Amino acid sequence: MTKINITETVLRDANQSLIATRMSFDEFAPILHKLDNAGYHSLECWGGATFDSCIRYLDEDPWERLKKIKMVVKKTPLQMLLRGQNILGYKHYPDDVVRNFIKMSVYYGMDILRIFDALNDYRNIEVAMDETKKQGAHAQGTIVYTISPIHNMDNYAKLAKQLEEMGADSICIKDMAGLMMPQTAYELVKAIKETVKLPVYLHSHSTNGMAEMSYLKATEAGVDGIDCAISSFSSGTAQPATESMHFALQNCGFDTGLNAEGLKEINDFFKPVRAHFIKIGQLDPKVLSPQPEGLTYQIPGGMLSNMISQLKAQNAIDKLDLVLNEVPKVREDLGFPPLVTPMSQMVGTQATVNVLTGERYKMILKEVKSYCRGEYGKAPGKINKDLLAKALENEKPITGRFADTLEPIFEKTKEDIKDLTERDEDVLSYILFPQIAEDFIKSKKAKPSEEQLREDVKADVI
Ligand code: CO
């Protein structure tokens, strides 16, 4: 029987897409053992926004979280999402930081690193891929999927070939906005499988109600694995339900390796967790049903809600239609970048600014200027000539890899903050999120250690 590998996303992507990554370690700790025994191919549990959220909102050390997960999950490989040269932050970091971060992640127990670049400019993932392999972990190269006049099966197959040549252990097709149609999924997986010998994984979101259908068509084309979320944290902006996909695939003659009883226990555990997040208003039931407007505008759901709140803040919500019409224009002018972080924010905000100022590119965002200079990598298509000239302001664009212009900072930062911490893990957290990490490290130090606590209690009793 053909095996289809299932990756469970409840701890990372589903957590991020439905409840803004607010699930704490303590909330999911009791089910880790069962997750480990359900037969998953891997457990996506770290990376993406989890790191930021741990420090910013949950008062949790992200490194400790990873260590504690690994202490329980011993059989199932742990998986993370890494934004290439951006690591888990929002800008490009020098190579020494990328390498140290990956080294530490693997040391703490990470097994599979899914690595992507928003522009599919693989110069921005080559260092991360290289270090992942050096550390003996699995390097999954990613193709970010988007729809545009310049993106076609040929490009995607070429990207897959490039990933294979770079030494990727497997390939992920990342449909972050859930825009992929079933027949496209079939053709895309087929084209990539015919081009490379590597296992191919499909990652999608049920946002537009397409993912289940696309997954099924992808399995017909020979996909090796798909990402699912346990049903109480599935669908809508998250992934298709693990149990439903398991039964459907079994019915089609595939083996998922999952045991249905285990899945039921896991879902029973997460039901009250979901109820809790609905009760406190963190999970808006609206995001649980498909919102196929995304297929018309071809923009991710998160981007749409961002634009609406920006316009509301400017008292200009009546301009929403104008902005929605401006988005494709800006995207075209920028050479059709995929609308994923940070490009989705950049395109959405520039479109809003164009409409609100009443003149296209009267004001150019700082980020758009950096993009035009080549600081984010190579634009997939051609940048509009006039915009480019205006954005560059007589400066020369960078043609090489932007990270090559960045000086190493790890050792220097370590020296600079030696009074704050001596742990390399903290130095990495600090480099990624300087302001919040500083307060976080201080408050962590201020907390008495467990041993100290025990001592204190004893002292009190005496
Ligand atoms: Co995703």
Boltz pocket constraint, residues with backbone or C-beta under 6 A from the ligand:
constraints:
  - pocket:
      binder: B
      contacts: [[A, 13], [A, 175], [A, 176], [A, 203], [A, 204], [A, 205]]
      max_distance: 6.0
